[in-house]
Amino acid sequence: MPFIKSDRFLKTIRREPVDATPVWIMRQAGRYLPEYRATRAKAGSFLRLCKTPELACEVTLQPLQRYPLDASIIFSDILTIPDAMGLGLEVRESEGPVFTNPLTSALQIQRLEVPDPEKLAYVYSAINLVSKELAGNLPLIGFCGSPWTLAAYMLEGKSKQGFNKVFTLMQENPALLHSLLATLAQAVSAHLNAQIEAGVQAVMIFDTWGGLLTTPQYETFSLTYMQEVIAGLAKKNNQAIPTILFTKGGKHWLEQIATTGCDVIGLDWEVSLQEAKSRVGNQVALQGNMNPSFLLKSPDIIQTEAANILASFGKGSGHVFNLGHGITPDVPPEHVAVLIDAIHHESKKYHV
């Protein structure tokens, strides 16, 4: 099917005039959609879905066939790089992501290398397929986990509250942790550059666990390496590709994030758009920041909260509407339609 053309997303990042606030949703291709669940069942597993370009393309497009979204994001996972490094990623229903070969020794860390792009070719193939289907009508976003977030998973072996092992390494052998993060920064830049080459028009860095850090730790072990990633990104047709940087729990560091070279700061719901805008001014655009739990409430409440968030940013371009984290599997699909319609309708008065 042909997709409705929208250039609101990229114009908004450049803070150019638009007719309405653009909206896309983190994890917009996901388990809340019955068609996604059917495709995943056909694939047999989450990882097989990720690693089969035709199926990854199918689920990337599914929300666009339902809703008038202003951007698409490639269906993949933030942990593809560690998997390509040989850590053996599995996604288990009861536990989530698990590495069968986590980092347990200094020697393992020292031997890590930036993975051969061929090991991640399934991501780039899926991007190629989606790009052909979109035919320039909607921008496509590529993404990756931040070096800090990847290191936390790689050392712990799975998602675990507190991620104690990365903090133990930070305390006992900070030089070794820096070595790991430096390698991961190179790998993340390389992976994002390959996605850019394959056809994405913007990239996003998910620093999911940056909020666990103190300010000195964040600046030293997370922010520095995300800045390295951004500095390592290639241009396409002599144009820099827009970068979104999202640190969950990052409300304390907006000023520092704005200096990394990113174009957009992704916000969770712990800081208002009004405050964020006052702190970073016109340095960057802002993305966010509805709490996903509002999508479980009534349509009236969804519309009211959407209006509140739009009012918090106020007049002018520079705001990409999104959730403050990924959409949850229990959200009714019709509530997403209510949200998108509310954003497009209610935001027009801020763009006259």
Residue frames relative to the residue before (quaternion, step in Angstrom):
aa qw qx qy qz dx dy dz
M 1.0000 0.0000 0.0000 0.0000 0.00 0.00 0.00
P 0.4757 -0.6497 0.4924 0.3304 3.64 -1.05 0.61
F 0.3232 -0.7503 0.5459 0.1858 3.56 -1.03 0.80
I 0.5424 -0.6265 0.4535 0.3282 3.55 -1.07 0.80
K 0.4214 -0.7242 0.4862 0.2482 3.55 -0.77 1.00
S 0.0995 0.7744 -0.6206 0.0725 3.56 -1.00 0.91
D 0.0807 -0.7887 0.6079 0.0442 3.55 -0.87 0.98
R 0.3119 0.7842 -0.4879 0.2228 3.59 1.27 0.33
F 0.6454 0.5652 -0.3295 0.3944 3.58 0.92 -0.93
L 0.7302 0.4146 -0.2493 0.4824 3.59 0.70 -1.03
K 0.6195 0.5287 -0.3477 0.4645 3.61 1.04 -0.67
T 0.6501 0.5237 -0.3145 0.4520 3.56 0.99 -0.84
I 0.6212 0.5332 -0.3424 0.4610 3.59 1.00 -0.77
R 0.7025 0.4257 -0.2546 0.5102 3.58 1.07 -0.75
R 0.3923 -0.7480 0.4379 0.3080 3.57 1.39 -0.02
E 0.3388 0.7078 -0.5214 0.3352 3.52 1.06 0.94
P 0.6311 -0.5462 0.3734 0.4050 3.63 -1.13 0.47
V 0.0264 -0.7664 0.6418 0.0009 3.56 -1.13 0.81
D 0.5558 -0.6302 0.4289 0.3315 3.55 -1.23 0.37
A 0.7865 0.0121 0.0132 0.6174 3.60 1.24 -0.48
T 0.5914 -0.5696 0.4331 0.3719 3.56 -1.24 0.43
P 0.3790 -0.7288 0.5149 0.2453 3.62 -0.79 0.93
V 0.1099 -0.7925 0.5978 0.0501 3.56 -1.19 0.56
W 0.1398 0.7040 -0.6953 0.0366 3.49 -1.22 0.76
I 0.3386 -0.7653 0.5276 0.1461 3.59 -1.21 0.40
M 0.4479 -0.6775 0.5111 0.2812 3.55 -0.83 0.99
R 0.8075 0.0925 -0.1809 0.5538 3.55 -0.89 1.16
Q 0.2100 0.8119 -0.5244 0.1477 3.59 1.03 0.67
A 0.6634 0.3407 -0.2896 0.6000 3.60 1.25 -0.31
G 0.4045 0.7351 -0.4522 0.3024 3.57 -0.18 1.19
R 0.8075 -0.3876 0.2121 0.3908 3.49 -1.43 -0.02
Y 0.5467 0.5993 -0.4227 0.4042 3.62 1.16 -0.14
L 0.6658 0.4792 -0.2934 0.4909 3.60 1.26 -0.36
P 0.4458 -0.6983 0.4824 0.2844 3.63 -0.74 0.95
E 0.6401 0.5285 -0.3412 0.4411 3.61 1.03 -0.67
Y 0.5981 0.5347 -0.3584 0.4774 3.58 1.16 -0.57
R 0.6609 0.5116 -0.3160 0.4491 3.57 0.86 -0.93
A 0.6370 0.5211 -0.3274 0.4643 3.59 1.05 -0.72
T 0.6708 0.4838 -0.3059 0.4716 3.60 0.94 -0.84
R 0.6371 0.5154 -0.3359 0.4644 3.58 1.00 -0.76
A 0.6248 0.5242 -0.3429 0.4661 3.59 1.00 -0.75
K 0.6359 0.5236 -0.3208 0.4675 3.57 1.04 -0.79
A 0.6654 0.5014 -0.3010 0.4639 3.59 1.02 -0.80
G 0.4381 -0.7175 0.4437 0.3105 3.59 1.06 -0.64
S 0.7903 -0.0664 0.0464 0.6073 3.61 1.17 -0.52
F 0.6493 -0.5178 0.3867 0.4009 3.55 -1.28 0.40
L 0.6933 0.4819 -0.2944 0.4476 3.58 0.84 -0.93
R 0.6364 0.5087 -0.3430 0.4675 3.59 1.00 -0.68
L 0.5978 0.5435 -0.3479 0.4756 3.55 1.15 -0.62
C 0.6600 0.5050 -0.2982 0.4695 3.60 0.96 -0.90
K 0.7753 0.4082 -0.1798 0.4472 3.55 0.90 -1.00
T 0.6211 0.4702 -0.3563 0.5158 3.59 1.28 0.18
P 0.3705 -0.7897 0.4288 0.2349 3.61 -0.04 1.25
E 0.6514 0.5249 -0.3344 0.4340 3.60 0.92 -0.80
L 0.6880 0.4618 -0.2810 0.4842 3.57 1.00 -0.80
A 0.6174 0.5304 -0.3387 0.4719 3.59 1.06 -0.72
C 0.6175 0.5258 -0.3251 0.4863 3.57 1.09 -0.74
E 0.6486 0.5427 -0.3172 0.4291 3.57 0.88 -0.95
V 0.7341 0.4117 -0.2570 0.4750 3.60 0.79 -0.97
T 0.5580 0.5800 -0.3941 0.4437 3.62 1.15 -0.46
L 0.7285 0.4480 -0.2307 0.4640 3.56 0.97 -0.90
Q 0.5143 0.6956 -0.4109 0.2877 3.60 1.12 -0.55
P 0.7039 0.4379 -0.3153 0.4620 3.67 0.73 -0.82
L 0.6200 0.5455 -0.3448 0.4463 3.59 1.14 -0.54
Q 0.6334 0.5162 -0.3268 0.4749 3.57 1.20 -0.47
R 0.6767 0.4717 -0.2755 0.4937 3.58 1.28 -0.39
Y 0.8398 0.1908 -0.0047 0.5083 3.52 0.82 -1.11
P 0.4572 -0.6734 0.5012 0.2938 3.62 -1.15 0.56
L 0.0461 0.8244 -0.5565 0.0927 3.57 0.60 1.20
D 0.4303 -0.7252 0.4874 0.2265 3.55 -1.19 0.55
A 0.7828 0.1102 -0.1106 0.6024 3.60 1.26 0.06
S 0.2792 -0.7236 0.6086 0.1675 3.50 -1.31 0.50
I 0.1457 -0.7616 0.6203 0.1183 3.58 -1.19 0.50
I 0.5170 -0.6710 0.4308 0.3113 3.54 -0.84 0.99
F 0.4152 -0.6879 0.5294 0.2722 3.59 -0.99 0.78
S 0.2860 0.7177 -0.5838 0.2497 3.55 -0.59 1.21
D 0.4042 -0.6878 0.5330 0.2820 3.58 -1.17 -0.53
I 0.5448 -0.6378 0.4245 0.3410 3.60 -1.06 0.66
L 0.7057 0.4877 -0.2675 0.4388 3.62 1.16 -0.44
T 0.3255 0.7651 -0.5019 0.2385 3.60 1.16 0.40
I 0.6266 0.5487 -0.3505 0.4284 3.63 1.01 -0.70
P 0.6796 0.4607 -0.3220 0.4714 3.66 0.74 -0.85
D 0.6039 0.5474 -0.3517 0.4605 3.57 1.08 -0.70
A 0.6837 0.4771 -0.2790 0.4766 3.59 0.96 -0.89
M 0.6326 0.5215 -0.3229 0.4729 3.59 1.26 -0.38
G 0.6261 -0.5926 0.3187 0.3941 3.57 1.29 0.04
L 0.4700 0.7035 -0.4354 0.3075 3.60 1.20 0.27
G 0.4296 -0.7565 0.4271 0.2464 3.59 1.28 0.01
L 0.0055 0.8379 -0.5438 0.0466 3.58 0.47 1.20
E 0.0202 0.7379 -0.6746 0.0015 3.52 -1.12 0.85
V 0.1947 -0.7490 0.6174 0.1410 3.58 -1.11 0.63
R 0.1004 -0.8248 0.5564 -0.0052 3.53 -0.34 1.33
E 0.5865 -0.6244 0.3905 0.3371 3.55 -0.94 0.95
S 0.7441 0.4277 -0.2305 0.4586 3.59 0.90 -0.91
E 0.7922 0.3400 -0.1441 0.4859 3.60 1.10 -0.68
G 0.4304 -0.6578 0.5014 0.3615 3.58 1.09 -0.56
P 0.7960 -0.2815 0.1874 0.5020 3.62 -1.11 -0.55
V 0.0062 -0.7791 0.6253 -0.0437 3.55 -0.98 0.98
F 0.2380 -0.7441 0.6041 0.1572 3.58 -1.04 0.81
T 0.3550 -0.7465 0.5254 0.2019 3.57 -0.79 1.03
N 0.7685 0.2281 -0.1367 0.5819 3.59 1.26 -0.35
P 0.0112 0.8407 -0.5410 0.0223 3.61 0.58 1.12
L 0.5921 -0.5650 0.4328 0.3779 3.56 -1.29 0.26
T 0.0262 0.8292 -0.5546 0.0647 3.56 -0.56 1.16
S 0.7775 0.2607 -0.1568 0.5504 3.61 1.23 -0.09
A 0.6218 -0.5359 0.4228 0.3840 3.53 -1.27 0.46
L 0.6296 0.5562 -0.3369 0.4251 3.57 1.00 -0.82
Q 0.6244 0.5348 -0.3350 0.4603 3.58 0.99 -0.80
I 0.6696 0.4995 -0.2969 0.4626 3.56 0.91 -0.94
Q 0.6739 0.5112 -0.2929 0.4459 3.56 0.90 -0.92
R 0.6960 0.4775 -0.2687 0.4640 3.59 1.12 -0.64
L 0.4814 0.6814 -0.4412 0.3306 3.60 1.21 -0.24
E 0.0640 -0.7841 0.6170 0.0196 3.53 -1.08 0.82
V 0.6084 -0.5060 0.4476 0.4165 3.54 -1.27 0.38
P 0.4373 -0.7424 0.4298 0.2700 3.62 -0.59 1.05
D 0.5841 -0.5467 0.4771 0.3637 3.52 -1.25 0.56
P 0.5082 -0.6748 0.4362 0.3101 3.63 -0.74 0.99
E 0.5611 0.6146 -0.3888 0.3953 3.58 1.13 -0.55
K 0.6359 0.5426 -0.3289 0.4393 3.60 1.13 -0.63
L 0.7299 0.3469 -0.2158 0.5481 3.57 1.29 -0.29
A 0.3082 0.7990 -0.4723 0.2086 3.56 1.30 0.27
Y 0.5743 0.5961 -0.3910 0.4025 3.61 1.11 -0.54
V 0.6126 0.5372 -0.3529 0.4600 3.62 1.10 -0.63
Y 0.7022 0.4748 -0.2703 0.4565 3.56 0.86 -1.00
S 0.6127 0.5375 -0.3431 0.4669 3.58 1.12 -0.64
A 0.6433 0.5143 -0.3199 0.4684 3.58 1.01 -0.83
I 0.6264 0.5311 -0.3305 0.4651 3.60 1.03 -0.80
N 0.6331 0.5316 -0.3253 0.4591 3.58 0.96 -0.83
L 0.6733 0.4993 -0.2951 0.4585 3.57 0.90 -0.93
V 0.6661 0.4952 -0.3048 0.4672 3.58 0.91 -0.92
S 0.6356 0.5469 -0.3296 0.4339 3.58 0.94 -0.89
K 0.6460 0.5144 -0.3200 0.4644 3.57 1.00 -0.80
E 0.6691 0.4972 -0.2993 0.4642 3.58 0.99 -0.83
L 0.6799 0.4874 -0.2945 0.4621 3.58 0.97 -0.81
A 0.1418 -0.8539 0.4903 0.1020 3.57 1.23 -0.56
G 0.7192 -0.4705 0.2524 0.4446 3.56 0.98 0.83
N 0.5161 0.6749 -0.4090 0.3329 3.61 1.22 -0.04
L 0.7885 0.1090 -0.0578 0.6025 3.57 1.11 -0.65
P 0.4698 -0.6597 0.4913 0.3205 3.62 -1.03 0.65
L 0.2638 -0.7459 0.5963 0.1361 3.53 -1.19 0.68
I 0.2369 -0.7793 0.5708 0.1036 3.56 -0.87 1.03
G 0.1966 -0.7339 0.6381 0.1249 3.55 -1.07 0.85
F 0.0733 -0.8280 0.5555 0.0229 3.60 -1.14 0.37
C 0.0349 -0.7623 0.6446 0.0470 3.50 -1.42 0.16
G 0.5355 -0.5782 0.4895 0.3733 3.57 -1.29 0.22
S 0.5401 -0.6013 0.4710 0.3535 3.56 -1.20 0.47
P 0.6503 -0.5079 0.3728 0.4246 3.62 -1.17 0.39
W 0.6558 0.5118 -0.3267 0.4486 3.63 0.87 -0.87
T 0.6797 0.4906 -0.2968 0.4574 3.59 0.84 -0.95
L 0.6444 0.5060 -0.3260 0.4716 3.59 0.97 -0.79
A 0.6472 0.5217 -0.3222 0.4530 3.60 0.94 -0.87
A 0.6280 0.5458 -0.3390 0.4391 3.60 0.97 -0.83
Y 0.6792 0.4696 -0.2836 0.4876 3.59 0.93 -0.89
M 0.6803 0.5246 -0.3004 0.4145 3.59 0.87 -0.96
L 0.6949 0.4498 -0.2735 0.4900 3.59 1.07 -0.69
E 0.6895 0.4658 -0.2834 0.4769 3.59 1.00 -0.79
G 0.3856 -0.7365 0.4664 0.3021 3.57 1.10 -0.74
K 0.7837 -0.0040 0.0093 0.6210 3.55 1.31 -0.23
S 0.6112 -0.5098 0.4249 0.4312 3.55 -1.28 -0.01
K 0.1341 0.7872 -0.5844 0.1440 3.54 -0.70 1.11
Q 0.5560 -0.6350 0.4144 0.3405 3.57 -0.84 0.96
G 0.8229 0.2371 -0.1884 0.4808 3.55 -0.84 1.00
F 0.1216 -0.8243 0.5411 0.1135 3.61 1.15 -0.56
N 0.0296 -0.8764 0.4807 0.0040 3.58 0.79 1.11
K 0.6450 0.5731 -0.3453 0.3691 3.59 0.97 -0.78
V 0.6451 0.4985 -0.3385 0.4698 3.60 1.01 -0.68
F 0.6513 0.4964 -0.3200 0.4765 3.60 1.07 -0.65
T 0.5993 0.5399 -0.3582 0.4701 3.58 1.10 -0.60
L 0.6598 0.4854 -0.3088 0.4834 3.58 0.93 -0.87
M 0.6065 0.5601 -0.3498 0.4428 3.61 1.00 -0.76
Q 0.7080 0.4594 -0.2531 0.4730 3.56 0.97 -0.90
E 0.7683 0.4110 -0.2023 0.4470 3.57 0.84 -1.00
N 0.8135 0.0179 0.0320 0.5804 3.59 1.02 -0.75
P 0.0826 -0.8461 0.5246 0.0457 3.61 0.51 1.15
A 0.6012 0.5663 -0.3703 0.4252 3.61 1.06 -0.63
L 0.6532 0.5024 -0.3147 0.4710 3.59 1.02 -0.77
L 0.6294 0.5140 -0.3357 0.4764 3.59 1.03 -0.73
H 0.6336 0.5186 -0.3333 0.4674 3.59 0.98 -0.78
S 0.6227 0.5369 -0.3370 0.4588 3.59 1.03 -0.76
L 0.6528 0.5062 -0.3051 0.4738 3.58 0.96 -0.89
L 0.6827 0.4938 -0.2905 0.4536 3.58 0.87 -0.94
A 0.6265 0.5362 -0.3371 0.4543 3.60 1.06 -0.73
T 0.6467 0.5045 -0.3129 0.4789 3.57 0.99 -0.85
L 0.6713 0.4978 -0.2975 0.4617 3.57 0.95 -0.89
A 0.6105 0.5423 -0.3605 0.4509 3.61 1.03 -0.68
Q 0.6392 0.5082 -0.3215 0.4794 3.59 1.00 -0.80
A 0.6745 0.5046 -0.2959 0.4505 3.57 0.94 -0.93
V 0.6502 0.5122 -0.3191 0.4616 3.59 0.98 -0.82
S 0.6396 0.5108 -0.3279 0.4717 3.61 0.93 -0.85
A 0.6616 0.5106 -0.3091 0.4539 3.58 0.90 -0.93
H 0.6681 0.5009 -0.3013 0.4604 3.60 0.95 -0.88
L 0.6678 0.4809 -0.3034 0.4803 3.58 0.94 -0.83
N 0.6321 0.5265 -0.3378 0.4574 3.60 1.01 -0.74
A 0.6446 0.5044 -0.3218 0.4759 3.58 1.03 -0.76
Q 0.6273 0.5145 -0.3362 0.4784 3.60 1.08 -0.65
I 0.6205 0.5292 -0.3339 0.4727 3.58 1.05 -0.77
E 0.6609 0.5044 -0.3007 0.4674 3.56 0.92 -0.91
A 0.6739 0.5055 -0.2918 0.4530 3.58 1.06 -0.75
G 0.7321 -0.4858 0.2357 0.4153 3.60 1.16 -0.27
V 0.4842 0.6534 -0.4749 0.3364 3.65 1.14 0.08
Q 0.3642 -0.7426 0.5263 0.1971 3.58 -1.18 0.60
A 0.7680 0.0962 -0.0902 0.6268 3.60 1.31 -0.07
V 0.1787 -0.7723 0.5967 0.1250 3.57 -1.23 0.42
M 0.1904 -0.7789 0.5917 0.0833 3.53 -1.20 0.64
I 0.2105 -0.7529 0.6136 0.1116 3.56 -1.02 0.89
F 0.1973 -0.7902 0.5749 0.0782 3.57 -0.68 1.17
D 0.0616 -0.7813 0.6211 -0.0062 3.56 -0.42 1.27
T 0.1049 -0.8782 0.4645 0.0458 3.50 0.70 1.21
W 0.8001 0.2898 -0.1351 0.5075 3.59 0.98 -0.80
G 0.3177 0.7614 -0.5045 0.2545 3.59 1.19 0.41
G 0.6313 0.5781 -0.3259 0.4013 3.57 1.09 -0.70
L 0.5449 0.6111 -0.4020 0.4099 3.60 1.24 -0.13
L 0.6596 0.5672 -0.2850 0.4023 3.57 1.22 -0.54
T 0.4824 -0.5851 0.5512 0.3480 3.53 -1.34 0.33
T 0.6915 -0.4719 0.3215 0.4425 3.60 -1.19 0.22
P 0.6790 0.4583 -0.3274 0.4709 3.68 0.76 -0.82
Q 0.6436 0.5157 -0.3239 0.4635 3.60 1.01 -0.79
Y 0.6427 0.5322 -0.3246 0.4454 3.58 0.93 -0.89
E 0.6863 0.4864 -0.2892 0.4569 3.55 0.84 -0.96
T 0.7208 0.4619 -0.2446 0.4552 3.59 1.00 -0.84
F 0.8235 0.2917 -0.1138 0.4732 3.57 0.80 -1.01
S 0.7529 0.3244 -0.2248 0.5267 3.63 1.16 -0.21
L 0.7349 0.4557 -0.2650 0.4266 3.56 0.51 -1.20
T 0.6295 0.5564 -0.3337 0.4276 3.59 0.92 -0.92
Y 0.7270 0.4439 -0.2495 0.4606 3.57 0.88 -0.95
M 0.6022 0.5148 -0.3708 0.4846 3.60 1.13 -0.47
Q 0.6100 0.5356 -0.3439 0.4719 3.57 1.09 -0.67
E 0.6256 0.5254 -0.3262 0.4756 3.59 1.06 -0.74
V 0.6267 0.5353 -0.3331 0.4580 3.58 0.98 -0.84
I 0.6854 0.4878 -0.2891 0.4568 3.57 0.80 -1.02
A 0.6468 0.5213 -0.3180 0.4568 3.59 0.99 -0.84
G 0.7033 0.4776 -0.2585 0.4588 3.58 1.15 -0.61
L 0.5041 0.6660 -0.4265 0.3471 3.59 1.24 0.01
A 0.4286 -0.7161 0.5032 0.2241 3.51 -1.03 0.90
K 0.4286 -0.6454 0.5578 0.2976 3.53 -1.31 0.34
K 0.1970 -0.7486 0.6161 0.1457 3.54 -1.26 0.39
N 0.8172 -0.0190 -0.0613 0.5727 3.57 -0.67 1.14
N 0.6516 -0.5527 0.2737 0.4417 3.53 1.10 0.95
Q 0.6091 0.5209 -0.3600 0.4776 3.58 1.22 0.43
A 0.4359 -0.6689 0.5339 0.2784 3.56 -1.00 0.84
I 0.3896 -0.7020 0.5479 0.2349 3.57 -1.03 0.83
P 0.4899 -0.6774 0.4499 0.3141 3.64 -0.76 0.94
T 0.1734 -0.7852 0.5917 0.0576 3.53 -1.09 0.88
I 0.1829 -0.7490 0.6301 0.0919 3.55 -0.98 0.98
L 0.0955 -0.7895 0.6044 0.0478 3.59 -0.83 0.95
F 0.0311 -0.8165 0.5747 -0.0454 3.56 -0.62 1.19
T 0.0198 -0.7625 0.6464 -0.0166 3.54 -0.65 1.18
K 0.3033 -0.7371 0.5732 0.1899 3.58 -0.56 1.12
G 0.7926 0.1906 -0.1844 0.5490 3.56 -0.71 1.09
G 0.4940 0.7152 -0.3791 0.3174 3.57 1.27 0.32
K 0.2880 0.8129 -0.4810 0.1579 3.61 1.20 0.29
H 0.6356 0.5584 -0.3353 0.4144 3.61 1.11 -0.59
W 0.7812 0.4027 -0.1469 0.4538 3.57 1.12 -0.64
L 0.2437 0.8123 -0.5081 0.1506 3.60 1.14 0.42
E 0.6422 0.5261 -0.3334 0.4469 3.59 0.95 -0.82
Q 0.6707 0.4853 -0.3007 0.4735 3.59 0.95 -0.85
I 0.6373 0.5311 -0.3308 0.4498 3.60 0.96 -0.83
A 0.6475 0.5523 -0.3150 0.4201 3.57 0.99 -0.84
T 0.6864 0.4785 -0.2858 0.4672 3.60 1.20 -0.39
T 0.4963 0.7026 -0.4084 0.3054 3.62 1.24 -0.05
G 0.5502 -0.5698 0.4248 0.4384 3.55 1.20 -0.52
C 0.4663 0.6541 -0.4654 0.3717 3.60 1.26 0.06
D 0.4348 -0.6994 0.5112 0.2460 3.56 -1.27 0.43
V 0.7806 0.1599 -0.0544 0.6018 3.55 1.22 -0.60
I 0.2130 -0.7291 0.6321 0.1532 3.56 -1.09 0.78
G 0.2765 -0.7360 0.5980 0.1559 3.55 -0.82 1.05
L 0.1678 -0.8114 0.5578 0.0483 3.57 -0.85 1.02
D 0.3170 -0.6763 0.6158 0.2508 3.54 -1.16 0.62
W 0.6829 -0.5277 0.3292 0.3833 3.60 -1.28 0.00
E 0.5096 0.6743 -0.4137 0.3383 3.61 1.25 0.09
V 0.7419 0.2529 -0.1911 0.5908 3.60 1.26 -0.06
S 0.4318 -0.6986 0.4970 0.2801 3.59 -0.96 0.77
L 0.5953 -0.5552 0.4392 0.3801 3.54 -1.22 0.46
Q 0.6061 0.5644 -0.3550 0.4336 3.57 1.04 -0.73
E 0.6777 0.4748 -0.2931 0.4789 3.58 0.89 -0.91
A 0.6554 0.5183 -0.3178 0.4480 3.58 0.89 -0.93
K 0.6551 0.5152 -0.3053 0.4607 3.57 0.96 -0.88
S 0.6639 0.4995 -0.3114 0.4613 3.58 0.97 -0.81
R 0.6910 0.4951 -0.2810 0.4455 3.59 1.08 -0.67
V 0.7939 0.2964 -0.1653 0.5046 3.63 0.95 -0.75
G 0.3408 -0.7799 0.4768 0.2199 3.58 1.26 -0.15
N 0.7680 -0.3443 0.2736 0.4656 3.55 -0.96 -0.90
Q 0.3367 0.7687 -0.4924 0.2308 3.59 1.21 0.30
V 0.8041 0.0352 0.0581 0.5906 3.55 0.99 -0.96
A 0.4888 -0.5870 0.5365 0.3587 3.54 -1.36 0.16
L 0.3290 -0.7335 0.5626 0.1931 3.57 -1.31 0.30
Q 0.1276 -0.7798 0.6097 0.0629 3.56 -1.13 0.73
G 0.5719 0.5853 -0.4468 0.3616 3.56 -0.93 0.89
N 0.8965 0.0953 -0.1629 -0.4008 1.53 -2.41 -0.60
M 0.1556 0.8153 -0.5376 0.1486 3.59 0.91 0.94
N 0.4690 -0.6314 0.5409 0.2978 3.54 -1.08 0.82
P 0.4913 -0.6935 0.4315 0.3024 3.65 -0.67 1.04
S 0.5714 0.6180 -0.3858 0.3779 3.61 1.13 -0.53
F 0.5652 0.5996 -0.3946 0.4066 3.61 1.17 -0.43
L 0.6162 0.5594 -0.3520 0.4284 3.59 1.14 -0.50
L 0.6112 0.5209 -0.3549 0.4787 3.60 1.29 -0.05
K 0.6107 0.5660 -0.3433 0.4344 3.58 1.28 -0.19
S 0.7248 -0.4371 0.3008 0.4395 3.58 -1.29 0.00
P 0.6583 -0.5081 0.3704 0.4138 3.61 -1.19 0.41
D 0.6311 0.5406 -0.3415 0.4392 3.61 0.98 -0.78
I 0.6731 0.4856 -0.2934 0.4744 3.58 0.96 -0.87
I 0.6109 0.5413 -0.3410 0.4663 3.59 1.05 -0.76
Q 0.6761 0.4937 -0.2931 0.4618 3.58 0.87 -0.94
T 0.6521 0.5174 -0.3144 0.4564 3.58 0.99 -0.82
E 0.6772 0.4808 -0.2993 0.4698 3.58 0.90 -0.88
A 0.6112 0.5342 -0.3487 0.4685 3.60 1.03 -0.73
A 0.6611 0.5044 -0.3010 0.4668 3.59 0.94 -0.89
N 0.6334 0.5371 -0.3273 0.4508 3.58 1.03 -0.78
I 0.6729 0.4927 -0.2957 0.4659 3.58 0.96 -0.89
L 0.6353 0.5139 -0.3266 0.4750 3.58 0.99 -0.78
A 0.6599 0.5004 -0.3071 0.4688 3.59 0.97 -0.83
S 0.6083 0.5684 -0.3496 0.4297 3.58 1.08 -0.69
F 0.6774 0.4399 -0.2927 0.5118 3.59 1.04 -0.71
G 0.2928 -0.7960 0.4815 0.2210 3.56 0.99 -0.83
K 0.7937 -0.3447 0.2345 0.4430 3.52 -1.32 -0.36
G 0.7284 0.4593 -0.3326 0.3846 3.51 -1.30 0.51
S 0.5744 -0.5901 0.4544 0.3397 3.51 -1.36 0.25
G 0.5343 0.6403 -0.4537 0.3141 3.56 -1.28 0.26
H 0.6822 0.4221 -0.2946 0.5193 3.60 1.28 0.20
V 0.1309 -0.7426 0.6551 0.0464 3.54 -0.84 1.13
F 0.3062 -0.7648 0.5326 0.1941 3.60 -0.54 1.11
N 0.1491 0.7497 -0.6320 0.1277 3.54 -1.02 0.92
L 0.5637 -0.5183 0.4822 0.4255 3.53 -1.32 -0.13
G 0.5498 -0.6094 0.4506 0.3511 3.56 -1.27 0.23
H 0.7524 0.0167 -0.0756 0.6542 3.55 1.37 0.08
G 0.7486 -0.4330 0.2512 0.4348 3.59 -1.24 -0.02
I 0.5711 -0.5738 0.4658 0.3573 3.53 -1.22 0.60
T 0.3758 -0.7473 0.5074 0.2071 3.59 -0.98 0.83
P 0.6408 -0.5920 0.3359 0.3551 3.60 -1.11 0.68
D 0.6887 0.5129 -0.2827 0.4274 3.59 1.16 -0.54
V 0.4589 0.6894 -0.4468 0.3383 3.61 1.26 0.13
P 0.4159 -0.6887 0.5240 0.2796 3.64 -0.84 0.87
P 0.5218 -0.6646 0.4268 0.3222 3.63 -0.76 0.92
E 0.6339 0.5436 -0.3452 0.4284 3.61 1.03 -0.69
H 0.5988 0.5572 -0.3631 0.4462 3.61 1.17 -0.46
V 0.5961 0.5456 -0.3557 0.4695 3.57 1.14 -0.58
A 0.6318 0.5247 -0.3260 0.4683 3.58 1.01 -0.79
V 0.6199 0.5357 -0.3345 0.4657 3.60 1.03 -0.78
L 0.6646 0.5144 -0.3030 0.4494 3.58 0.90 -0.95
I 0.6919 0.4846 -0.2950 0.4466 3.59 0.75 -1.02
D 0.6474 0.5078 -0.3191 0.4703 3.57 0.97 -0.83
A 0.6452 0.5265 -0.3196 0.4520 3.59 0.98 -0.84
I 0.6493 0.5158 -0.3211 0.4575 3.60 0.94 -0.86
H 0.7009 0.4732 -0.2838 0.4520 3.57 0.74 -1.01
H 0.6975 0.4664 -0.2786 0.4674 3.59 0.96 -0.83
E 0.7338 0.4568 -0.2486 0.4371 3.57 0.72 -1.10
S 0.6771 0.5362 -0.2993 0.4055 3.58 1.05 -0.71
K 0.4938 0.6922 -0.4323 0.3002 3.59 1.15 -0.42
K 0.6576 0.5358 -0.3195 0.4223 3.58 1.00 -0.77
Y 0.6475 0.5013 -0.3222 0.4750 3.59 1.26 -0.31
H 0.7262 0.4185 -0.2235 0.4975 3.58 1.28 -0.11
V 0.4314 0.6911 -0.4736 0.3347 3.61 1.16 0.49
